[in-house]
Amino acid sequence: FAVPSWAEDEVWYCVEEHSYQLEDQNKDGVYKLENYNDEKFTLKHEANNNRLAIAGRAWDADELFYLDCVRCYSSPSYLVAYDSIFNFRLEQSRFSYTWNTGTETKMATGTCTKF
């Protein structure tokens, strides 16, 4: 997992501790709860653009994934960002996120370490 070459903005390395997904895998209306392998990702607060840039396999592996900040502060570390599908929150070093596409819902929590 390569860390993107970001310059001056704050960057965190994050590791999921618990990750679950509720999904209709067979498209038959029967939803099943799955426990997924914990993912790792890199998170950058782009203060000038008021958004988060996220890189990692579960976050559109080939491209940076962006979420607009609702409340993003550096000190103490407090980041809240979301769009119509994703909701991400980081307080101090603990993060949680959810996503809901209508056919699947995922939730995860873990920790981030600032570079």
ABEGO torsion letter per residue (X at the ends): XBBBBBBABBBBBBBBABBBBBBBAAGAGBBBBBBBBBBBBBBBBBAAAGBBBBBEAAAGAABBBBBBBABBBAOBBBBBBBBAABBBBBBEABBBBBBBAGABBBBBBEBBBBX
